[in-house]
Amino acid sequence: MTTTTILPPASRGAASGGFRIDPSRGGRNARVSSEWFSRPDDERYLSLSDLHAATLARAERATARTVESRAIRVEASRDKAERLTLTVPGQNEPIAPTHWSFGQMCSLVGAPSSYLRNLPAPLAAINLQHGLLSHRAELVKTLETEDGRVELRAVTGPDYGRIWDHELVGAVRKIAGDGTGDTNWKVPGVIDWATMTHNPYVDITKETTTLYASDRDVFLFLVDDMHPIEAGRLPNGDPDLYFRGFYAWNSEVGSKSLGIASFYLRGVCQNRMLWGVENFEQITIRHSKFAASRFVHQATPALRSFATASPASFISGIQASRRALVAKNDDDRETFLRRRGFSKPETAKIIETVLNEEGRKPESVFDFVQGITALARTKTNQDTRLDLEGRARKLMEKVG
């Protein structure tokens, strides 16, 4: 099995071209789709350079400082009952908290943010000030950004290990350039359901982009969908094609950890659902004291390794699972699945699914993995679905 490369049409936006795929196989992943659905236009970027410039400019306007919580003064005017400001040591002018930082501060001192938000600002200020004066941790770390006015973007514990959003985007740029096709890694194309092909040659617009950033986080998704990887054959004799993909996320203000997920997939649809996902792997880094060091020594090398690695191990794993025959008859099939914790109804469903899709009952580890991931796709409960997909992945790893 070899990597297959097909030259693109002369025009990047050409309607013709693409690669025939079978998106019914493997798992489905809705993470990118949920980002795509929720992001307004001002959080969508058309290139990694634009995304990097925006997040870097934000960091350059920022000031982080560690202060005593009891030294923070909460102020509000009766004339402006909806406006609350803070005075922080080292900052000469009042600071306006964002919705996010106000919630962080409330959480830090054990105050119910939903309750305080509904109070007039003077009453909310009294309650919040009391919490800060009696705060046992004593020290907090603030992140302020100046853009016309000074804004408080984050309030965290003193040992919060900030990884800046632009640092993650910058690390991705080193392997992906602009993410627009100047390297193998790019914003993905789209599945044409009429022809069952994945067309990588789709113009990058606000509607199709997968590069996002808000005042709270950054998220990006890229694929190498111009160089498909052949790993076996479909029942009709066509090659079973995969693409490499990864997504990464971070929040410099503490709304989420930093993470990178890498995988192989068979296609991406218009609403950015990932189809035919295999070999999903993920690392996360909490923003703890040594987070920046872990980013340099763990996350960045992992990203670079996946981006430059040969798909040979993935292909050999698929080949090995296809060769690993574990069932010759119905008794073998039932025993194989029941010993791995599948119920009798699940066992019947897995076998039936493989029969319907392949035209025969499962015999190899690969057959059973495809049946298990098909069963996972029917589950509406995310934990159940992830559990099934994890069990399928473990089967593959044992023969890989």
Summary of the structure (lengths in Angstrom):
residues: 400
radius of gyration: 25.2
end to end distance: 15.2
largest distance: 81.2
contacts: 1284
relative contact order: 0.14
helix: 38%
strand: 27%
